């Protein structure tokens, strides 16, 4: 990898692994060390390797020892900073504090404290250097509070939100509820902000109000023994020739994580943007009835063929155990035009939206590969297709309107899962998952998120030698519940 490294002192061999947007954490000390080595440049004569750390006393001592071993000097009190002090990196670790929260008011107060600290430190953080916050979302009194998302939007008012990494832990931190959906809560967020020329610029995100909408879960079909981890590494089998034609297919294995939790046998499962019918196929394979719509005639035909071939295979003797008491109905139509009369009452919606107009971006690495292989590079050329809307805010508003109409199909107390990820476009970070989670809370009850992690994609050296840009290999599975009243 050619080029002078102006950002830190590590080689490309160490740089590349850090760019993965999720990591398995066995030792917080190693996480601290990797962050110090990545975000501090030790031979920068103009500015000494000075870093700031905020955390509890135990973590403060640990961080100081690691920083000293690496050759960095640590400040831990804002009041001790004065004059021309220049800080290369700030790390605020409040994971333990988030775990100790008792109610909504405490969560809001903790975020205000962190925001105030970040603001106080901004004059001392060197231009284009990073501030990171380690924090968690909270599940309190059967209510999910996306504290990390809220804090991300708050700090983005004064810094540039550049990226996030998801720390995946093996230990379970909380016993499950007997009657409500909960997860092992074994992740935390590492949020990364940069102090730069774009700090405080609004790119059209939705952060006029906070995320702490009081929506308490209602008792549903969830059973405590079906509790799942917050994170799952899924490596699906190779797609066949027809499936690979779709540029953004999610695997059936992701759907199958949730079917035993949110549905029973013979329930109705629905996807309004079916693509090549991943949701419907997973539903049929798990003895659920499958329903959906697809805008593109091209992908609609592929989806129909896949589902028909599953229920009525040519080599019937090989598939003796295929259930005949479930069926599917797939319509070729725009999701905006779905009527309640089109389908029976739905128990569970599982879907993934277009990731804005990212598939239309010329020059993207994945696009180049698909063009070379003669494959479609976008969902369709239909001007009604959400994936062809260029304005981010208009795109999200259209998508939310569709979802709000779909809620009418869903039975009271039913569940709705959306597979989505945050978006990087032209050097800017758009928190797509956070925005959807925020806006849909007006009509639905937010449940703990689950991460689908990808571990079978090659890392690319984005920003090498200049700045931190992760390879986004994690996707959110955002789940909501429709209120019963």
C-alpha positions in Angstrom: 0.0 0.0 0.0 1.7 3.2 -1.2 1.5 6.6 0.3 2.9 8.4 3.4 1.0 7.9 6.6 0.3 11.3 8.0 -2.3 10.2 10.5 -0.6 7.8 12.9 2.5 5.7 13.2 1.1 2.2 12.4 1.6 0.2 9.2 -1.2 -0.9 6.8 -1.1 -4.3 8.4 -2.3 -2.8 11.7 -4.4 -0.1 10.1 -6.7 -2.4 8.0 -8.1 -4.6 10.9 -9.0 -1.4 12.8 -11.2 -0.3 9.9 -13.6 -3.2 10.4 -16.8 -1.7 11.8 -17.3 -4.3 14.5 -15.0 -6.3 16.8 -15.1 -9.0 19.3 -13.9 -7.6 22.6 -12.2 -9.9 25.2 -10.1 -7.3 26.9 -11.0 -3.6 27.2 -7.3 -2.9 27.7 -6.6 -4.0 24.2 -9.4 -1.9 22.9 -7.9 1.2 24.6 -4.5 0.3 23.2 -5.7 0.0 19.6 -7.5 3.3 19.8 -4.5 5.1 21.2 -2.2 3.6 18.5 -4.7 4.5 15.8 -5.7 8.1 16.8 -2.4 9.4 18.1 0.6 10.3 16.0 3.7 10.0 18.2 6.3 11.7 16.0 4.3 14.9 15.5 6.8 17.5 16.6 4.4 20.4 16.5 2.0 18.8 19.0 2.9 16.4 21.8 1.0 13.1 22.1 -1.5 14.4 24.5 -4.9 12.6 25.0 -7.9 13.1 27.2 -9.8 10.3 28.9 -13.0 10.2 30.9 -14.3 7.1 32.7 -14.6 5.6 36.1 -11.5 5.4 38.4 -10.7 1.8 37.5 -10.8 2.5 33.8 -9.0 5.8 34.2 -6.0 4.0 35.9 -6.0 1.3 33.2 -6.1 3.8 30.4 -3.3 5.9 31.9 -1.0 2.9 32.2 -1.6 1.8 28.6 -1.1 5.3 27.3 2.2 5.6 29.2 3.4 2.3 27.7 2.6 3.6 24.3 4.3 7.0 24.9 1.2 9.3 25.3 0.4 11.7 28.1 -3.1 11.6 29.6 -5.3 14.4 30.9 -8.4 13.5 32.9 -9.8 16.8 34.2 -11.1 19.6 32.0 -10.3 22.1 34.6 -6.6 21.2 34.3 -6.5 22.3 30.6 -5.6 25.9 29.9 -3.9 28.2 27.3 -2.5 26.6 24.2 -3.0 23.0 25.2 -3.4 20.8 22.2 -5.1 17.4 22.5 -4.8 14.7 19.8 -7.5 12.3 20.9 -10.4 12.2 23.3 -11.9 9.0 24.6 -15.0 9.1 26.9 -16.0 5.7 28.2 -19.4 5.7 30.0 -20.4 2.1 29.3 -20.4 1.3 33.1 -22.4 4.4 33.8 -25.0 3.4 31.2 -25.4 0.0 32.8 -26.1 1.6 36.2 -28.9 3.8 34.9 -32.2 3.4 36.7 -34.7 5.6 34.7 -35.2 7.9 31.8 -34.2 11.0 33.7 -30.8 9.5 34.6 -30.2 8.6 31.0 -31.0 12.1 29.8 -28.8 13.6 32.5 -25.8 11.4 31.6 -26.1 12.4 27.9 -26.2 16.1 28.9 -23.0 15.6 31.0 -21.2 13.9 28.1 -22.4 16.6 25.7 -21.1 19.3 28.0 -17.8 17.6 28.3 -17.4 17.2 24.6 -18.2 20.9 24.1 -15.7 22.0 26.7 -13.0 19.9 25.0 -13.6 21.1 21.4 -11.3 24.2 21.6 -8.4 22.1 22.7 -8.9 19.2 20.2 -6.6 19.6 17.2 -8.3 20.3 13.9 -9.3 17.0 12.1 -8.5 14.9 15.1 -11.1 12.6 16.8 -13.3 12.3 19.9 -14.7 8.9 20.7 -17.5 8.0 23.1 -18.1 4.4 24.3 -21.7 4.0 25.4 -24.8 1.8 25.3 -28.5 1.9 24.6 -30.6 1.2 27.7 -33.4 -1.3 28.5 -35.2 0.0 31.5 -38.6 -1.0 32.9 -39.6 -2.8 29.6 -38.8 0.4 27.7 -35.9 0.6 25.3 -34.1 3.9 25.3 -31.6 4.5 22.4 -29.2 6.6 24.6 -26.3 6.0 22.2 -28.3 7.3 19.2 -29.5 10.3 21.0 -26.0 11.2 22.2 -24.6 10.7 18.7 -27.1 13.3 17.3 -26.4 15.7 20.2 -22.6 15.7 19.8 -23.1 15.9 16.0 -24.4 19.4 16.6 -20.8 20.5 17.5 -18.5 17.9 15.9 -18.8 15.9 12.7 -20.1 12.4 13.2 -17.7 10.3 11.2 -18.2 6.7 12.1 -19.1 4.0 14.6 -17.8 0.6 15.6 -19.8 -2.0 17.4 -18.1 -3.8 20.3 -19.4 -7.4 20.7 -19.1 -9.0 24.1 -19.5 -12.7 25.0 -20.9 -12.2 28.4 -24.6 -11.6 29.1 -25.3 -8.6 31.2 -29.0 -9.0 32.0 -31.5 -11.7 32.7 -34.3 -11.9 30.1 -37.8 -10.7 30.8 -40.4 -13.5 31.0 -43.0 -11.7 28.9 -41.2 -9.1 26.8 -38.5 -9.1 24.1 -35.1 -8.6 25.5 -31.6 -9.5 24.2 -28.4 -10.4 25.9 -27.4 -6.7 25.8 -23.9 -7.7 25.0 -22.8 -4.8 22.8 -21.7 -1.2 23.2 -21.2 1.6 20.7 -17.8 3.2 19.9 -18.9 6.5 18.3 -16.3 8.5 16.5 -16.5 12.3 15.9 -14.0 14.6 14.2 -13.3 18.2 15.0 -13.2 19.6 11.5 -14.4 22.2 9.0 -17.8 20.5 8.7 -18.5 20.3 12.5 -22.0 21.3 13.3 -23.2 21.3 9.7 -26.7 19.8 9.2 -26.8 17.3 6.3 -30.6 16.8 6.5 -30.7 14.3 9.5 -33.6 14.3 11.8 -32.5 15.5 15.2 -34.9 18.3 16.2 -36.1 16.3 19.2 -34.6 13.7 21.5 -34.9 9.9 21.1 -36.4 9.3 24.6 -40.0 8.6 23.6 -41.8 6.7 26.4 -43.0 3.5 24.7 -43.3 0.5 26.9 -43.5 -3.0 25.4 -46.7 -4.9 25.6 -47.0 -8.6 26.2 -46.9 -10.5 22.9 -45.8 -13.9 21.6 -42.2 -13.4 22.9 -40.9 -16.1 25.2 -37.9 -15.7 27.5 -36.3 -18.9 26.3 -36.2 -17.4 22.8 -34.0 -14.5 23.9 -31.2 -13.9 21.4 -27.8 -12.2 21.4 -27.5 -8.6 20.3 -25.1 -9.8 17.6 -24.8 -12.6 15.1 -22.1 -13.4 12.6 -23.9 -14.8 9.6 -22.0 -16.2 6.6 -24.7 -17.3 4.1 -24.1 -19.9 1.4 -23.2 -18.7 -2.1 -26.2 -17.3 -4.0 -27.4 -19.0 -7.1 -27.3 -17.2 -10.5 -30.8 -15.8 -10.2 -30.4 -14.5 -6.6 -27.1 -12.8 -7.4 -28.9 -10.6 -9.9 -30.3 -8.6 -7.0 -27.7 -6.0 -5.9 -28.7 -5.9 -2.2 -30.2 -9.2 -1.1 -30.2 -10.2 2.6 -29.9 -13.9 3.4 -32.8 -16.1 4.7 -30.6 -16.9 7.7 -31.2 -13.4 9.0 -35.0 -13.7 8.8 -34.8 -17.1 10.6 -33.2 -15.5 13.7 -36.5 -13.7 14.4 -39.3 -16.1 13.2 -39.2 -18.3 16.4 -39.4 -15.2 18.6 -42.1 -13.1 16.9 -44.2 -15.7 15.2 -45.9 -19.1 15.6 -46.5 -21.8 13.0 -48.9 -20.7 10.3 -48.6 -17.0 11.1 -48.7 -14.5 8.3 -45.2 -13.0 7.4 -45.0 -10.0 5.1 -42.3 -8.1 3.1 -43.4 -5.0 1.1 -40.0 -4.8 -0.8 -39.5 -8.5 -1.5 -36.6 -8.4 -3.9 -35.9 -12.1 -4.7 -38.2 -13.2 -1.8 -35.7 -13.9 1.1 -38.4 -13.1 3.7 -41.0 -15.3 2.0 -38.8 -18.3 1.5 -37.6 -18.2 5.1 -41.2 -18.0 6.2 -42.3 -21.0 4.1 -39.3 -23.0 5.3 -40.3 -22.4 8.9 -44.0 -23.2 8.3 -45.3 -19.7 8.1 -47.5 -18.2 5.4 -45.7 -15.7 3.2 -46.9 -12.5 1.7 -45.4 -9.5 -0.1 -45.1 -7.0 -2.9 -42.3 -6.1 -5.3 -42.1 -3.0 -7.5 -39.6 -4.4 -10.1 -41.2 -6.8 -12.6 -37.8 -8.4 -13.1 -37.3 -9.3 -9.5 -40.9 -10.1 -9.0 -40.6 -12.9 -11.6 -37.5 -14.3 -9.9 -39.2 -14.2 -6.5 -42.3 -16.0 -7.8 -40.2 -18.7 -9.4 -38.2 -19.3 -6.2 -41.3 -19.7 -4.1 -43.1 -21.9 -6.5 -40.1 -24.1 -6.9 -39.8 -24.5 -3.1 -43.5 -25.6 -2.7 -43.6 -27.6 -5.9 -40.1 -28.8 -6.7 -39.5 -30.8 -9.9 -37.7 -33.6 -8.0 -40.5 -34.1 -5.4 -39.0 -37.2 -3.9 -36.0 -35.3 -2.6 -38.2 -32.9 -0.7 -40.7 -35.2 1.1 -40.9 -32.9 4.2 -41.9 -29.7 2.5 -45.0 -28.4 4.3 -48.1 -28.3 2.2 -50.2 -26.4 4.7 -48.5 -23.1 4.1 -48.7 -20.9 1.0 -47.6 -17.5 -0.4 -49.1 -14.6 -2.2 -46.8 -12.1 -4.0 -48.1 -9.0 -5.9 -46.2 -7.0 -8.4 -47.0 -3.4 -7.2 -45.6 -0.3 -5.5 -45.6 -0.6 -1.7 -47.3 2.8 -1.7 -50.3 1.2 -3.3 -50.8 -1.7 -0.9 -54.4 -1.9 0.5 -55.6 -3.8 3.5 -57.8 -5.8 1.2 -54.8 -7.2 -0.6 -53.7 -9.5 2.2 -55.0 -11.0 5.4 -54.0 -9.5 8.7 -50.3 -9.7 9.1 -48.5 -11.1 12.2 -45.0 -10.0 11.4 -43.3 -7.7 8.9 -39.7 -8.3 8.0 -38.1 -6.1 5.3 -35.1 -4.1 4.2 -35.4 -0.8 2.4 -33.2 0.6 -0.4 -30.1 2.2 1.1 -31.0 5.6 -0.3 -29.6 6.0 -3.8 -26.2 4.4 -2.9 -26.6 1.9 -5.7 -26.6 4.7 -8.3 -23.3 6.1 -7.2 -20.8 5.7 -10.1 -17.4 4.4 -9.3 -18.3 2.5 -6.1 -16.2 -0.6 -5.8 -19.2 -3.0 -5.7 -20.8 -1.2 -8.7 -17.6 -1.7 -10.8 -17.6 -5.5 -10.0 -21.3 -5.8 -11.0 -20.8 -3.9 -14.2 -17.8 -6.1 -15.1 -20.0 -9.2 -14.6 -22.9 -7.8 -16.5 -25.2 -7.6 -13.4 -27.8 -5.0 -12.5 -26.3 -2.2 -10.4 -29.6 -0.8 -9.0 -33.0 -1.9 -8.0 -34.8 -0.5 -11.0 -34.9 2.5 -13.3 -38.5 3.3 -12.2 -38.7 6.9 -11.0 -41.0 5.8 -8.2 -38.4 3.5 -6.8 -37.2 4.9 -3.5 -33.6 3.9 -4.4 -33.7 6.6 -7.1 -34.5 9.6 -4.8 -31.4 11.8 -4.5 -32.4 13.9 -1.5 -31.8 12.2 1.8 -34.6 13.9 3.7 -37.1 13.3 1.0 -36.0 9.7 0.7 -36.6 9.0 4.4 -39.9 10.9 4.5 -41.2 8.8 1.6 -40.0 5.6 3.3 -41.5 6.4 6.7 -44.8 7.2 5.0 -44.8 3.8 3.4 -44.1 2.1 6.7 -46.8 4.1 8.4 -49.3 2.8 5.8 -48.0 -0.8 6.3 -48.8 -0.6 10.0 -52.5 -0.8 9.1 -51.8 -4.4 7.8 -50.2 -5.4 11.1 -52.2 -6.9 13.9 -52.3 -5.0 17.2 -49.3 -6.3 19.2 -47.6 -7.5 16.0 -43.9 -7.0 15.3 -42.0 -5.2 12.5 -38.3 -5.7 11.8 -36.2 -3.6 9.4 -32.7 -4.5 8.2 -30.8 -1.3 7.6 -27.4 0.3 8.1 -26.0 3.8 8.4 -24.7 5.4 5.2 -21.5 7.0 4.2 -21.7 9.2 1.1 -19.1 11.6 -0.3 -17.3 11.9 3.1 -20.4 12.5 5.1 -22.1 10.1 7.5 -25.9 9.8 7.4 -27.3 7.9 10.5 -30.1 6.1 8.5 -30.7 3.5 11.2 -30.9 6.1 13.9 -33.3 8.3 11.9 -35.6 5.4 11.1 -35.6 4.4 14.8 -36.4 7.9 15.8 -39.2 8.6 13.4 -41.0 5.3 13.7 -41.3 5.6 17.4 -44.2 8.0 16.8 -46.3 5.1 15.8 -44.5 2.0 17.1 -42.7 0.7 20.2 -39.0 0.4 19.8 -37.4 -2.9 20.9 -33.7 -3.7 21.5 -31.7 -3.8 18.2 -29.9 -6.9 16.9 -26.8 -6.7 14.7 -26.2 -8.8 11.7 -22.4 -9.0 11.3 -20.6 -9.8 8.1 -17.2 -11.5 8.3 -16.8 -12.7 4.7 -16.0 -9.4 2.9 -12.5 -8.1 2.2 -11.3 -4.9 3.9 -10.6 -1.9 1.8 -8.0 0.7 2.9 -10.3 3.7 2.9 -8.6 6.9 4.1 -5.3 5.2 4.6 -2.7 7.6 5.9 -5.2 10.5 6.2 -8.1 9.7 8.5 -10.3 7.0 9.9 -13.0 5.6 7.7 -14.4 2.2 8.6 -15.6 -0.6 6.4 -19.3 -1.0 7.3 -19.7 -4.7 8.0 -22.6 -4.5 10.4 -26.3 -4.0 9.8 -29.0 -3.2 12.2 -32.1 -5.3 12.6 -34.4 -2.7 14.1 -37.6 -4.2 15.6 -40.8 -2.5 16.7 -44.1 -3.6 18.2 -47.5 -2.2 17.1 -49.4 -1.0 20.2 -52.5 -3.0 21.0 -54.6 0.1 21.4 
